[in-house]
């Protein structure tokens, strides 16, 4: 049954828990997740078709009823049913009622929950955007799978943008900045380190791939405000933010990078709250293996740091994946609340994974954990929740409670009604395109072109004036009488010969022999004196 230091002090055994299901020999012992330890993170694991999505749904319901906002990704489209109430006409109604009776869920009823739909592409929910600057070079490098050298060039680009006051808001800002970096690679290399035009070209090519995948709609303004995914209703229920991810999953790296960015933003912007009575937000990360597959060490270190420290900000993170081995060991050790659905063991590798999963639980004398994880049926799981002082509870075979909201997706028209009634309706739909790096660099280029054109025109005018001046000098000698011209011409010939001789002498004197002659003459003069 529910146990917790704070609930015992208050004389309550139910209201400070999220009800998960029934355990024990006849599934009659209530199993729950303590709200005071819900920010210590968790794991929902199991093979495909074993009930992970329903477990995620009932946990979201429980947190919402407890006044905790929830953010989750809807990979298959099924979780939109949270916005609608279950129905007595549903084919599983009788099975749900029977299960509720088995686990002692006496006040089970159907109800809908406050939902806000989001979509990076703006098709099935409110648009979600962030700026290139907020994403940062580390996550962008992960998104584009850049090498260490290419990541270095991207860091230089961000540094230059910061120093020169050029905001990086959308993709065209970054693309324009990289063109400028490539044009000025020699100067930048002297100051920041090697900047290769080849690396710049590779980054540009990867940005083009992102652009083709729809990232243009993701980068820009207005950027998502964290407060909009941490809302509660006037009645005190936590709003459930659902990110439509069925199309997003076609770009798995973008999906994983976005969720990691959101976690990082929460970590960097939320104040410390210590150990609250309940979380400020619970974050579900579905298909978690996409975050860790082929991730560089720097990224894994960042994920570990966020997972370790974000709980002090009042945020609980729950990873959903098929196998616990998908999560790195350092991060897996921080996931205190666990719901393990069935794992298949058809191969030697599967059996090893099953054994490793069983070893992470506190044993129960009533059954072997390895057998339980292998044998639990659909809708059943092996659970272990944190208890007094954050100690993992004894593992238990648990029959998961039925959902109160609709099992399965809602219709398009129902979704549109929820979107129209959302508290953020109209806030993110219109794109804001303010002056940023692209416009600043374009303005600089126009100004430079204008100055060059003006200089060229000035040079042309100066050349024309010189031609006129020279032409005027030649013309002035032809306008005099013949006799005067002759005399002047004769004088000019004599003067011309004299000038030629003078130039020859001067040239000779400037030479080595000439300098010796001068030194000899001057020496003679001074001797005489």
Secondary structure as GFF3:
##gff-version 3
##sequence-region A 1 529
A	DSSP	alpha_helix	5	10	.	.	.	ID=ss1
A	DSSP	beta_strand	17	23	.	.	.	ID=ss2
A	DSSP	beta_strand	29	34	.	.	.	ID=ss3
A	DSSP	three_ten_helix	35	40	.	.	.	ID=ss4
A	DSSP	beta_strand	42	45	.	.	.	ID=ss5
A	DSSP	alpha_helix	52	65	.	.	.	ID=ss6
A	DSSP	beta_strand	69	74	.	.	.	ID=ss7
A	DSSP	three_ten_helix	78	83	.	.	.	ID=ss8
A	DSSP	alpha_helix	93	102	.	.	.	ID=ss9
A	DSSP	beta_strand	115	119	.	.	.	ID=ss10
A	DSSP	beta_strand	126	127	.	.	.	ID=ss11
A	DSSP	alpha_helix	132	144	.	.	.	ID=ss12
A	DSSP	alpha_helix	148	163	.	.	.	ID=ss13
A	DSSP	alpha_helix	171	183	.	.	.	ID=ss14
A	DSSP	alpha_helix	185	192	.	.	.	ID=ss15
A	DSSP	alpha_helix	197	212	.	.	.	ID=ss16
A	DSSP	alpha_helix	215	218	.	.	.	ID=ss17
A	DSSP	three_ten_helix	226	229	.	.	.	ID=ss18
A	DSSP	beta_strand	240	244	.	.	.	ID=ss19
A	DSSP	three_ten_helix	248	251	.	.	.	ID=ss20
A	DSSP	alpha_helix	252	269	.	.	.	ID=ss21
A	DSSP	beta_strand	281	286	.	.	.	ID=ss22
A	DSSP	alpha_helix	289	292	.	.	.	ID=ss23
A	DSSP	alpha_helix	297	309	.	.	.	ID=ss24
A	DSSP	three_ten_helix	310	313	.	.	.	ID=ss25
A	DSSP	beta_strand	315	321	.	.	.	ID=ss26
A	DSSP	three_ten_helix	324	326	.	.	.	ID=ss27
A	DSSP	alpha_helix	329	332	.	.	.	ID=ss28
A	DSSP	beta_strand	337	340	.	.	.	ID=ss29
A	DSSP	alpha_helix	348	358	.	.	.	ID=ss30
A	DSSP	alpha_helix	369	375	.	.	.	ID=ss31
A	DSSP	beta_strand	380	384	.	.	.	ID=ss32
A	DSSP	three_ten_helix	388	390	.	.	.	ID=ss33
A	DSSP	beta_strand	396	400	.	.	.	ID=ss34
A	DSSP	alpha_helix	412	420	.	.	.	ID=ss35
A	DSSP	alpha_helix	437	476	.	.	.	ID=ss36
A	DSSP	alpha_helix	482	510	.	.	.	ID=ss37
A	DSSP	alpha_helix	512	528	.	.	.	ID=ss38
###
